[in-house]
Amino acid sequence: MTPQPNPEVGAAVKAADRAHVFHSWSAQELIDPLAVAGAEGSYFWDYDGKRYLDFTSGLVYTNIGYQHPKVVAAIQEQAARMTTFAPAFAVEARSEAARLIAERTPGDLDKIFFTNGGADAVEHAVRMARLHTGRPKVLSAYRSYHGGTQQAVNITGDPRRWASDSAAAGVVHFWAPFLYRSRFYAETEEQECARALEHLETTIAFEGPSTIAAIVLETVPGTAGIMIPPPGYLAGVRELCDKYGILFVLDEVMAGFGRTGEWFAADLFDVTPDLMTFAKGVNSGYVPLGGVAISGAVAETFAKRPYPGGLTYSGHPLACAAAVATINVMAEEGVVENAARLGADVVGPALRELAERHPCVGEVRGVGMFWALELVRNRETREPLVPYNAAGEANAPMAAFGSAAKAAGIWPFVNMNRTHVVPPCNVSEAELKEGLTALDAALAVADEYTS
């Protein structure tokens, strides 16, 4: 679709937004939301006709891009047949979505509990773990994000938790491995892995194994910086969980459905959790949907004992029809394989080449269509480009970088001192190269803040 400028409509949309919409994670009077006129494939555009290559995939969910005709048609067909129905009934779209998801989950994660998104999926996974084990505590990592609802945000290990953290949620945080900013004085991935596992087992010992229901980890942490776990780490966590009777919960809300070049990132590490959360890419965000994939042992707990939880819109037919169509499109069009190939052959090499030329890039890391650049003021000292949780003037370098990226025609995903490269998983090689050229120009602005 060719964008058609219509600034008058854009001004009206913007005025209504500013008058009535309350935006998440924002100081309402300090933001200036872009009025979006349309979107298709890997692009969206504003009412002035300016087009952007979306390097954010919405919020890391449009895994098959915007307005895929087969998914749009499936939603229309489902709406014409049955727009909604209560979750206590068997509905074709719901049953088929659960079957297709269960076919792709690792191990025996064959039961699917549907939610409306990732945060409530995490909430219910934790509730299931506590009821299954009879234990109260949950362990999760610093440098993590698990959602904005009360329990999920307390499980989160970044500053978004602070305002809601009363230290009464039964959550204990620990350090997961991240060699570039190691908390364990490690010099190799092997050392980082071994020391991180030792730290986790010590935390378990001092918290009391019999009090811990679950360890919750993002398989590949997303907004915190796309930190790929070192070989052996997730398998080591699995062993610790088995040793102490703790459930292992993997959060695949961002990493799932092709983002890492596998259906689920757990497949990269050959590990099977007891519970696995998903959302976002399950239907490319076209209709809100999330869920928990449940192992046989946990499901058996509720075979004759009612599960005390539910949602009015659990397994909503429109959302599930979108999921069925999305999963089928991904299989038919080789979207997962595309993400793996382009990540290995195009994105990784290109980002490493950019890192050689731009002193602001401290590290490149990622897999599939899930990449991050760690931006620094000084490569030798690894001083971040902006301080931890920077705001206002302290965040000026990242703001300048973000503005330069938008001016160059890409919409960036920036978080603290990192920029992420997370386009749709079916992005073309030509689109990627266009975006990487724009990223090159934006990094030159960040270079101005280096020493």
N, C-alpha and C positions, 0 to 999 in steps of 0.2 A: 504494500500500500504506500502511495506517495503522500507524505504529510501535506496538508492544506492549511496554510496560516489562517487563523481566525482569532486575532488578539482580543476582540471585544468579548467573545465567549470566554476566553482564557481569563480576562479580568473579572468577569462575573463569578467564575468558578473559584478564583483566588479570594474574592471578597467574601463569598459564602463560607469558604473554609476558615478564613481568619475570624469570621463572626461567630461560628458555631462549632467547629471541630476541635476537640481536645486531643492533642497528639501525644503518643507514648514517648517516654524517656526524654522529655523536652521541657525547657522553660518556655512557656507558650508565647511570650512576647519577644523572644529572642530568635525565633526560627522564621524561615522564609520558604515554605514548601513550594516546590515546582508544580505548576498546574500541568498535568499530563493529558494530552489529547487522544493518544492512541498508542498501541503497541502491537508488534508482530514479529515472530521469530526471535532473534537476538536483540532487537532494537525497540526503543520507544521514542516518542517525540512530544514536544510541547506545542502550545498554541501559536507560537511564532514560527513553527515549522522546523525548528532545530531538532535534529535527530541524534540520539545517543546510543552507542553500543553498550548494552547493559553488562557490566563486569561484576554485578552483584547478584544476578539471577533473582531479582526482586529482593528477597531476604534469604538468598540461597535456597530457593524453592522452585523456580521455573526451570526445572531440569530438562524439559523439552521445549523451552521457549514459550513465547506468548501466542495465544490464539491458534494452537494447532488444530486444523480443521476436523480431524477425527475425534478429538476430545470434545470440541465444541458441539459437534453433531451428536455425540453420545449424551451430553448433558441435555440437549434439546429433546432428544428422543425419550430420555427418562422423564423429563418434565411433562411431556405430552402423555405419558403412560401413567406415572405415579410420582408426584412431586415429593411426597414425604410419607412416612409411616413410622409408627412407634417401634422402638428397638426390641420389644419383647417378641416380635413376630419374625418368621423366616421370610426374607425378601430376596428376590433373585440377585439384584445388584450387590447386596450386602454379602450374600453367600459366595458369589463369584469373586468378589474382591478379596474376601478372606482366603479363599482357596488359592488364588494367584499369589498372594503375599506369602502364605505358608509354603508354597512350592519353592520359594526362593530364600526363605530364612534358613540359617544353618541348623544342623542337628534336629532335635525334636521340638522346635518352637512352632508347633502346629495349631495352637489355639490363638485366635486373634480377638482382642478386646478393642473395640473402636472408640476413639475419643474425637474431640473437635480440633485438636492440635497437639503440638509437642509438649507444652507445659503440663497439660492435664494428663498426657500419657505418662510423664515422669511421676506426677502425683499418684496415679493409680499403680504404677509399677512399685513404688515405695510402699504403698498401702498393702499390696499383695505380699511383698516381701516380709513386712512386719507381721501380717496375719499368719503367713506360712511358717515363720520361724518362732513366733511368739517373743521376739526381741524388739527393743525400741530404737536402737541407734542406727544411723546411716553414716558411712564414710564416703567422702567425695574429695576431689582434688581442687587445690588452688589452680588458677588459670583455667577455669571452666565456666560454661554457661549451660543451664538446664531449663530455663524458662522464667516467666515473670509472675506466676501465681505463688501463693504464700510458701508452700513447701518447696516448690521447684526453685524459687529464688533464694531460699536458704541453703539449698544444696549447691547452688551456684558458688563459684569460687573467685568472683571478680567484684569490682566496686559496686555493681548494680545491686548486690545483696545488702550493702551496708545499711541503707535507710530502713530496711524491713527486718533486720537481724536483731532479735531480742535474746539470742543465745538460749532459746527455749524450744528449738525445733528438733532437738535430738540429732543434730548434724555435727560431725567432726571432720575438719579438713586436713588434708595431708599434701605433701609435695609429690607430684608425678614427674616423670623424667622429662627434661628439656635441656639438652646438652649445651646449647648456645648460651643459656643463662642458668647453668647448673647450680642447684642448691647443695650439691654433694661434692663439690671440688673435683669433679670427674674430668678426665682428659680424653676419654674415648667413649663410644656408645656402649661398649661392654661394661665399663666401670659405671656409667650412668645407670644402666639397667640394673646391675647387681646392687648398687647402693640405694636406688629408689625402692627396690623390692625389700631390702633390709629395713629401710626406714618405714615402709608400710607395715611390715610384720611387727616391728617394734611398736608402732602406733596401735596395732591390733592388741598386742600384749598388754600395753598400759591402759587401754580403754576397757579391756576385758572382753575376750572373744565371745563369751556367752551373752553379752549385751548387744552385739552387732548383728543387725538383720541383713544388711546389704552393703556392698561397695558399688557405688555408681560412678561410671566413667564414660565420657565421650570416647568412642572407639578412636576417632581422630578429632581432637579438640578443634572447634570451628572458630567462633569469634575471638577466642583467646589467642589465635595465631597459627592454626593449622600445624600443630606440632605432632609429626608422625612418631608414634611410639617406637623405641628401638626394638630390634629383634629380640624376642623372648619375654618382653615385659608383660604383655597381655596374657600370655600363657602362664607366666609366673603368678599373676594376680589370680588366674583361674585355679592354680594349685593351692594358693593360700586360702581362697574361699572354700575349696573342698576340704582342706586340712581343718578348718575351724567351723565348718557348718554354716558358712555365710553365703548368701545368694549374690551372684555376680550379675549386675545390671549394666548393660551397654546402651548408651544413648546414641542412636543412629539418626536422630532427627535431621541433622545436616548432612551427615556422611552417607546416608542410605540412598538407595535407588539410583545408582550409577554415578554418583558424585566422585567417587574415588576410582572409577574404572572397574568396579565390581558392583553386583547388585547391593551388597552390604559390605562395609569396610571390614567387618569381622572376617570375611573370606580372605582378606589380604594376610591375616595373621593366623588363620586356621584355628580359630577359637570359637567356642559356643558358650554364650551366657545362659543364665537361667531365665532372664527376662530381657527383652530388647524393645526399646521404644523407637517409634518412627513417626513421621509426619511429612511436611513440606513436599519433597519430591515424589511421594506416593501418588499424587495426582497433579503434580506440577503447580500446586497451590490454586487450582482453578476454583475449587470449592473447599472450605476448611475441612480437614480430615487428619487425624492422627491415630495412634493406637499402640498397643502393647502386644508383642508376640510372646507367648507363654509356653514354657516347657511342660512336659508331661507331668513331672513331679509336682510342680506348682498348681497346674490345672486340677490334679487329683485332690488337692486340699479342698477344693470347692465343688467336688463332684456331688457330695450330699450335704454340704454345708453352704448356705447362701453366701455369695460374695456381697458384702455390704457396700456397694458402690454402683453408680450408674450415671448416665447422662441422657437428657431428653432427646438429644440429637445423635446418640451413639449409632454409628453406621448409617448416617443419613443417605437415603437413596441417591440423591443427586451427587453427593460427594463420592459415594462408592461407584456409581456409574462412571464418574470421571477417573477414578482409580483404575477400574477395569480397562478403560480405553487407554489410559496412559501407560500402564504396564504392557498392554498388547502392542502399542506403538513402539515402546522401547525395545521390545523383543523383535518386532518385524523390521524396524529400521536400524537395528544394531547400534542403538544409542549408547549402551554401556561400553561396547567395544570401541566406539568412536571416542568416548571420553578417555579411555585407556591409551589409545593410539596417539591422539593429539597431545595428551599430557606428556607422554614419553618422547614423542618425536618433534613436537613443536614448542609447547609451552615451557617445559623444563629447560631445553637447550637455549631458547630465546631469553628466558629470565636470567639464566646463568651468564649469558653474554652481556645483558644489561648490567648485571652486578659488577662485571669486570670494568665497565666504563663509568659507572656512577658511584662515587665515594659514599653516597648516602645509603647504599644498600649493604647491610651487614651480613645478611644471610638470605638464601633462597631455600624454600622447602615446600614440598607438596607432592601430590600424586593425582592422576586423572585430571579432572577439572576443579581441583581443590588446592590452591597455591597461595602462599603468602610471601611477601618481602618484608623483612625486618629492617626498618629504617633507623639509621644512627647518625649522630653528629661526628663520631670518630670511630673508624673501624678498629683501630688498635685497642682503644679502651672499651669499645662497645657501648659507649654512652648513648642512650636512646635519643632519637631526634626530639622527642618531647618527654617530659617527666611522666611518671606513672599517674594515670587518671587526670591528665592535664586538662585545664579549661581556660577560657578567656585568652589573654595575651600569651600565656604559657603554651597554648596549643597552636600558636600562629603558624609555625612551620607546617604542621599537618593540614591546617586550613588552606594555606597557600598551595600546597600540593594538590589538595582536593579541587580547588578552584581551577588550577591549571589542567587537571585531568578532564574536567567538564568542558573547559574551553577547547580542548583538543578533540572532544567528541566521544569520550567514554564516561560512563557514570561509575565512579570508584566505590569500593567497599573499604572504608578506613576505620580502624579501631585502635585507639591509643597511638603507638608508634609503628603501626603496621598497615600495609595495604594488601588486600586480598585480590586474587585473580580467580573469579568464580563465575565464568560465563555459563550459559546453558550447555548441557552435556552434548547436545546435538549441534553446537556451533560449527561453522565451516572453517576450514583452514584459512581461507581468504579473510573471513571476518576476524579470526584470531590475530592474523598478522596486522590487520588494520588497527585493532585494539592495542597490540603491543607497540606499534609505532607511536600511538598517542600516549601510551604509558611512558615511553622513552622521553617524550617531550616534557611530561609532567615531572619525571624524576630529575630533570635538569633544574627545575625550580627548587626541589628539595636539596639538591647539591649545594645551593647557595648558603645553606645553614650549616654546612659541615666545616670541620677544622682539620 
